[in-house]
């Protein structure tokens, strides 16, 4: 089947200013690929029937000319291509002359390898890059000035914080390093040799106190509601050593045995077996009753969702959004600050509680599935300000009169 080509306004990708990108969609065999045009419009400036920019826009003539050119080029490539990917590769290029094409190939390799989380992150990075610098970018154009323009776009248009900007730049640098390893460009052509990323900013990791955890536990929520499921999933993650949401969602009845939870972490493949306190076992009981060993404990996934790795990760991602929204409603009802509350806060809260209660960094590291102590130290670093404040207060506050 010859791939079909059409222009569309992707309102689902709208920016905060209300403008949305115009993309070229290439579809074949029920699979689509998208090509950025570099054009952003308010919805009222797009003619959906004619699939072009309305004449009321001051740049309508220029934008429509560009769209027409891209559509013709895509349609010409579609005549001899058998897939949407082939058409896109021909348009953006995949050789030494096109950085954009190499980046897309890098993303496609992640897709082929089933590395969904990385595939998703790098797609976002490439989308931001094409929005900032255009649909196609040659290796010659990728210089220090281009990196500075990209950084400015991330900061001013995307409103990304310094740490997010550093991560986007880190992904960009990994793609360039891969090109150097493959001999696509010389080491001397690396634009990062003369560019310095913005300094990192200490992350403000939210954690709940024991009193706040107790408020969550005592909250009354009807069975079969998102609020009840979200609250119970958060508490279980907390009691189970700061379990990630992906592992909570994938938890099966057979993983709970003899007051322990034994599972393999979805993110790293690291096996864990952790004793569960009585609170966790009591919380789990209604979710275990009458279920087969292969059934999921929590009602976030359906039978068969784990048969395909990419599908599973997409389902987890969408359910995580719903659970986090429900958690904020839970927090409002029980008197806990809802801002920043998410499933991952259970991981932060466990780490902080475990450090305070035991101080055994090695045990905390193993419980959380970290591969080395340095990772755990870095993780706990942003939670330490309160401990520093308490120490200073203890040391320097006036001593009681009887001392």
C-alpha positions as CSV (number, residue, x, y, z in Angstrom):
1,X,0.0,0.0,0.0
2,X,1.3,3.4,-1.0
3,X,1.8,5.6,2.1
4,X,-0.7,8.5,2.5
5,X,0.5,12.0,3.3
6,X,-1.4,14.8,4.9
7,X,-0.9,18.0,6.9
8,X,-2.5,18.4,10.4
9,X,-2.6,20.6,13.4
10,X,-1.6,18.6,16.4
11,X,-3.6,20.4,19.1
12,X,-2.7,17.7,21.6
13,X,0.9,19.1,21.5
14,X,-0.2,22.7,22.1
15,X,2.2,25.0,23.9
16,X,1.2,27.1,26.9
17,X,0.6,30.1,24.6
18,X,-2.1,28.1,22.8
19,X,-0.2,27.5,19.6
20,X,0.0,24.0,18.2
21,X,2.5,22.5,15.8
22,X,1.6,21.7,12.2
23,X,3.0,18.3,11.2
24,X,3.1,16.2,8.1
25,X,1.6,12.7,8.9
26,X,2.8,9.8,6.8
27,X,0.7,6.6,7.2
28,X,1.1,3.1,5.8
29,X,-0.1,-0.2,7.0
30,X,-1.8,1.5,10.0
31,X,1.5,2.9,11.2
32,X,2.2,6.6,11.2
33,X,5.3,8.8,11.3
34,X,5.3,12.5,11.8
35,X,7.5,15.2,10.2
36,X,7.8,18.6,11.9
37,X,7.3,21.6,9.7
38,X,8.5,24.1,12.2
39,X,5.1,26.0,12.0
40,X,3.0,26.8,15.1
41,X,-0.5,28.2,15.0
42,X,-3.4,29.1,17.1
43,X,-6.3,26.7,16.2
44,X,-8.4,29.6,14.7
45,X,-5.7,30.1,12.1
46,X,-5.9,26.5,10.8
47,X,-8.4,25.5,8.1
48,X,-9.1,21.8,8.9
49,X,-11.2,21.2,5.7
50,X,-8.5,22.6,3.4
51,X,-5.6,21.6,5.7
52,X,-3.9,24.8,5.3
53,X,-3.2,28.1,7.1
54,X,-6.1,30.6,6.9
55,X,-5.5,33.8,5.1
56,X,-6.2,35.8,8.3
57,X,-2.7,34.8,9.5
58,X,0.0,37.3,8.5
59,X,2.3,34.6,7.3
60,X,-0.3,32.5,5.6
61,X,1.2,32.7,2.1
62,X,4.7,31.7,3.3
63,X,3.5,29.0,5.6
64,X,1.2,27.4,2.9
65,X,4.0,27.5,0.4
66,X,6.3,25.6,2.8
67,X,3.5,23.1,3.5
68,X,2.9,22.6,-0.2
69,X,6.6,22.0,-0.8
70,X,6.8,19.5,2.0
71,X,3.7,17.6,0.9
72,X,4.9,17.3,-2.6
73,X,8.3,16.0,-1.5
74,X,6.6,13.5,0.8
75,X,4.2,12.4,-1.9
76,X,7.0,11.9,-4.3
77,X,8.9,9.7,-1.8
78,X,5.7,7.8,-1.0
79,X,5.5,6.6,-4.6
80,X,8.5,4.3,-4.2
81,X,8.3,3.6,-0.5
82,X,6.5,0.7,1.3
83,X,6.4,2.2,4.8
84,X,5.9,5.5,6.6
85,X,9.4,5.2,8.1
86,X,11.0,4.9,4.6
87,X,9.3,8.1,3.5
88,X,10.4,10.0,6.6
89,X,13.9,8.7,6.4
90,X,14.1,9.8,2.8
91,X,12.9,13.3,3.7
92,X,15.1,13.9,6.7
93,X,18.0,11.8,5.6
94,X,19.9,9.2,7.6
95,X,23.4,9.8,6.4
96,X,26.3,12.1,7.5
97,X,24.7,15.2,6.0
98,X,21.7,15.1,8.4
99,X,21.9,15.2,12.1
100,X,18.1,15.0,12.4
101,X,18.0,11.8,10.4
102,X,20.7,10.2,12.5
103,X,18.8,11.2,15.7
104,X,15.6,9.6,14.3
105,X,17.5,6.5,13.5
106,X,18.8,6.5,17.1
107,X,15.2,6.7,18.3
108,X,14.1,3.9,16.0
109,X,16.8,1.7,17.3
110,X,15.5,2.3,20.9
111,X,12.1,1.3,19.7
112,X,13.4,-1.9,18.1
113,X,15.2,-2.8,21.3
114,X,12.0,-2.3,23.3
115,X,13.5,0.4,25.5
116,X,10.2,2.3,25.8
117,X,11.1,4.8,28.5
118,X,14.3,5.9,26.7
119,X,12.4,5.9,23.3
120,X,9.8,8.2,24.8
121,X,12.4,10.6,26.3
122,X,14.4,10.9,23.2
123,X,11.3,11.4,21.0
124,X,10.5,14.4,23.3
125,X,14.0,15.7,23.0
126,X,14.0,15.5,19.2
127,X,10.5,17.2,19.1
128,X,11.9,20.1,21.2
129,X,15.0,20.3,19.0
130,X,13.0,20.5,15.7
131,X,10.7,23.1,17.2
132,X,13.7,25.2,18.1
133,X,15.9,24.7,15.1
134,X,13.7,23.4,12.3
135,X,12.6,20.1,10.8
136,X,15.9,19.3,9.3
137,X,19.4,20.0,10.7
138,X,22.6,19.1,9.0
139,X,25.8,18.3,10.9
140,X,27.4,21.5,9.8
141,X,24.5,23.5,11.4
142,X,24.9,21.7,14.7
143,X,27.4,24.0,16.3
144,X,27.8,25.9,19.6
145,X,25.4,28.6,18.4
146,X,22.7,25.9,17.7
147,X,23.2,24.5,21.2
148,X,22.8,28.0,22.8
149,X,19.6,28.6,20.7
150,X,18.3,25.2,21.8
151,X,19.0,25.9,25.5
152,X,17.2,29.3,25.1
153,X,14.2,27.5,23.6
154,X,14.1,25.0,26.4
155,X,14.3,27.8,29.1
156,X,12.1,30.5,27.5
157,X,9.6,28.6,25.4
158,X,9.3,25.2,27.1
159,X,9.8,26.8,30.6
160,X,12.1,23.9,31.5
161,X,14.1,24.1,34.8
162,X,17.9,23.9,34.8
163,X,17.9,20.2,35.6
164,X,15.5,19.3,32.8
165,X,17.6,21.4,30.4
166,X,20.7,19.5,31.5
167,X,19.0,16.2,30.8
168,X,17.8,17.2,27.4
169,X,21.4,18.3,26.5
170,X,22.8,15.1,27.9
171,X,20.5,13.1,25.6
172,X,21.6,15.3,22.7
173,X,25.2,14.7,23.6
174,X,24.7,10.9,23.7
175,X,23.4,10.9,20.2
176,X,26.4,12.9,19.0
177,X,28.8,10.6,20.8
178,X,27.1,7.6,19.1
179,X,27.7,9.4,15.7
180,X,31.4,9.9,16.6
181,X,31.7,6.2,17.5
182,X,30.2,5.2,14.2
183,X,32.6,7.5,12.3
184,X,29.8,9.8,11.0
185,X,31.6,12.9,12.3
186,X,35.0,13.6,13.7
187,X,35.7,14.2,17.4
188,X,36.7,17.8,16.6
189,X,33.2,18.4,15.2
190,X,31.5,17.8,18.6
191,X,29.8,21.1,19.4
192,X,29.9,20.2,23.1
193,X,33.6,20.8,23.1
194,X,33.0,24.5,23.3
195,X,29.6,24.5,25.1
196,X,28.9,24.3,28.8
197,X,25.6,23.1,30.1
198,X,23.7,25.2,32.7
199,X,24.7,24.3,36.3
200,X,22.5,21.7,38.0
201,X,20.0,22.9,40.6
202,X,19.5,20.8,43.8
203,X,16.2,19.0,43.3
204,X,13.4,19.6,45.8
205,X,12.2,16.1,46.5
206,X,8.9,15.9,48.3
207,X,8.6,13.5,51.2
208,X,5.8,12.9,53.7
209,X,6.4,12.9,57.5
210,X,5.1,10.0,59.6
211,X,2.2,12.2,60.7
212,X,1.2,12.8,57.0
213,X,1.5,9.1,56.2
214,X,-0.8,8.4,59.2
215,X,-3.3,10.9,57.8
216,X,-3.3,9.1,54.5
217,X,-3.7,5.7,56.2
218,X,-6.7,6.9,58.4
219,X,-8.5,8.5,55.4
220,X,-11.9,6.9,54.6
221,X,-12.5,6.2,50.9
222,X,-15.1,4.1,49.2
223,X,-14.0,0.8,47.8
224,X,-13.8,0.6,44.0
225,X,-12.8,4.3,43.6
226,X,-9.6,5.8,42.2
227,X,-9.0,7.6,45.5
228,X,-9.1,4.3,47.4
229,X,-6.9,2.5,44.9
230,X,-4.4,5.4,44.7
231,X,-4.1,5.7,48.5
232,X,-3.7,2.0,49.0
233,X,-1.1,1.8,46.2
234,X,0.9,4.7,47.7
235,X,0.9,3.1,51.2
236,X,1.9,-0.3,49.9
237,X,4.7,1.3,47.9
238,X,5.9,3.0,51.1
239,X,5.7,-0.2,53.2
240,X,7.3,-2.3,50.5
241,X,10.6,-0.4,50.5
242,X,9.7,2.5,48.3
243,X,8.5,0.4,45.4
244,X,8.1,2.2,42.1
245,X,4.6,2.6,40.6
246,X,5.6,0.4,37.6
247,X,6.3,-2.5,40.0
248,X,3.2,-1.8,42.1
249,X,1.1,-1.9,38.9
250,X,2.7,-5.2,37.8
251,X,2.5,-6.9,41.2
252,X,0.8,-10.3,41.0
253,X,-0.8,-12.4,43.7
254,X,2.0,-14.9,43.4
255,X,4.5,-12.2,44.4
256,X,3.0,-12.1,47.9
257,X,4.0,-15.1,50.0
258,X,4.7,-15.8,53.6
259,X,4.5,-12.1,54.6
260,X,7.0,-11.1,51.9
261,X,6.9,-9.4,48.5
262,X,9.3,-11.0,46.0
263,X,9.5,-9.5,42.5
264,X,11.9,-8.4,39.7
265,X,12.1,-4.6,39.2
266,X,10.7,-3.6,35.8
267,X,13.1,-0.7,35.3
268,X,16.4,-2.6,36.1
269,X,15.5,-6.3,36.2
270,X,17.0,-6.4,39.8
271,X,15.4,-9.1,41.9
272,X,14.1,-8.1,45.4
273,X,12.5,-9.9,48.3
274,X,11.3,-7.8,51.2
275,X,9.4,-8.6,54.4
276,X,6.1,-6.8,54.7
277,X,4.8,-5.2,57.9
278,X,1.4,-6.1,59.3
279,X,0.0,-2.8,58.0
280,X,0.9,-3.7,54.4
281,X,-0.6,-7.2,54.7
282,X,-3.9,-5.9,56.1
283,X,-4.1,-3.3,53.3
284,X,-3.5,-6.0,50.7
285,X,-6.0,-8.5,51.8
286,X,-9.1,-7.2,50.0
287,X,-7.0,-7.1,46.8
288,X,-5.9,-10.7,47.1
289,X,-9.2,-12.4,48.0
290,X,-10.4,-14.9,45.3
291,X,-7.7,-14.1,42.8
292,X,-5.6,-16.5,40.8
293,X,-1.8,-16.4,41.3
294,X,-1.2,-14.8,37.9
295,X,-3.8,-12.0,38.5
296,X,-2.6,-8.4,39.1
297,X,-3.1,-7.3,42.8
298,X,-4.1,-3.7,42.1
299,X,-6.7,-2.9,39.4
300,X,-4.5,-0.8,37.2
301,X,-3.7,-3.4,34.5
302,X,-5.8,-5.9,32.7
303,X,-5.0,-9.5,32.0
304,X,-2.6,-9.8,29.1
305,X,-1.2,-6.2,29.4
306,X,2.2,-7.7,30.3
307,X,2.5,-9.8,27.2
308,X,4.1,-7.0,25.2
309,X,6.8,-4.9,26.8
310,X,6.0,-1.7,24.9
311,X,2.3,-2.0,25.4
312,X,2.8,-2.7,29.2
313,X,5.0,0.4,29.7
314,X,2.5,2.6,27.8
315,X,-0.3,1.3,30.0
316,X,1.7,1.9,33.2
317,X,2.5,5.5,32.1
318,X,-1.1,6.4,31.4
319,X,-2.3,4.8,34.7
320,X,0.4,6.6,36.7
321,X,-1.0,9.9,35.5
322,X,-4.5,8.9,36.7
323,X,-3.2,7.6,40.1
324,X,-1.2,10.8,40.7
325,X,-4.3,12.9,40.0
326,X,-6.3,10.8,42.4
327,X,-3.6,11.2,45.1
328,X,-4.0,14.9,45.0
329,X,-7.7,14.6,45.7
330,X,-6.9,12.2,48.5
331,X,-4.4,14.7,50.0
332,X,-7.0,17.5,49.9
333,X,-9.5,15.3,51.8
334,X,-7.2,14.2,54.6
335,X,-5.4,17.6,55.1
336,X,-2.1,16.9,53.4
337,X,-0.5,19.4,51.0
338,X,-1.4,18.1,47.5
339,X,1.2,20.0,45.6
340,X,3.9,17.7,44.3
341,X,2.3,14.5,45.8
342,X,2.8,11.5,43.5
343,X,3.5,7.8,43.7
344,X,7.2,8.5,43.5
345,X,6.9,10.5,46.8
346,X,6.4,7.1,48.5
347,X,9.9,6.2,47.4
348,X,11.3,9.5,48.8
349,X,9.4,9.1,52.0
350,X,10.5,5.5,52.6
351,X,14.1,6.5,52.0
352,X,14.0,9.4,54.4
353,X,12.2,7.3,57.1
354,X,14.6,4.4,56.7
355,X,17.6,6.7,57.0
356,X,16.3,8.3,60.2
357,X,15.2,5.0,61.8
358,X,18.2,2.8,60.9
359,X,21.0,4.8,59.4
360,X,22.0,1.6,57.6
361,X,22.8,3.0,54.1
362,X,23.8,-0.4,52.7
363,X,20.5,-2.0,53.7
364,X,18.5,1.0,52.3
365,X,20.4,0.7,49.1
366,X,19.6,-2.9,48.7
367,X,15.9,-2.5,49.6
368,X,15.5,0.3,47.0
369,X,17.2,-1.8,44.3
370,X,20.1,0.6,43.8
371,X,23.2,-1.0,42.3
372,X,25.7,0.9,44.4
373,X,25.9,3.0,47.5
374,X,26.8,6.2,45.6
375,X,23.3,6.1,44.0
376,X,21.6,5.9,47.4
377,X,23.8,8.7,48.8
378,X,22.9,10.9,45.9
379,X,19.2,10.0,46.3
380,X,19.2,10.9,50.0
381,X,21.3,14.0,49.5
382,X,18.3,16.2,48.6
383,X,16.4,14.9,51.6
384,X,19.1,15.9,54.1
385,X,18.4,19.6,54.6
386,X,16.0,18.9,57.5
387,X,18.6,16.8,59.2
388,X,21.2,19.5,58.8
389,X,18.8,22.1,60.3
390,X,18.0,19.8,63.3
391,X,21.7,19.2,64.0
392,X,22.5,23.0,63.9
393,X,19.5,23.7,66.2
394,X,20.7,21.0,68.6
395,X,24.3,22.2,68.7
396,X,23.8,25.9,68.9
397,X,20.6,26.5,70.8
398,X,21.0,27.8,74.3
399,X,21.6,24.9,76.8
400,X,19.0,24.3,79.5
401,X,19.8,26.0,82.8
402,X,20.4,22.7,84.7
403,X,23.3,21.6,82.4
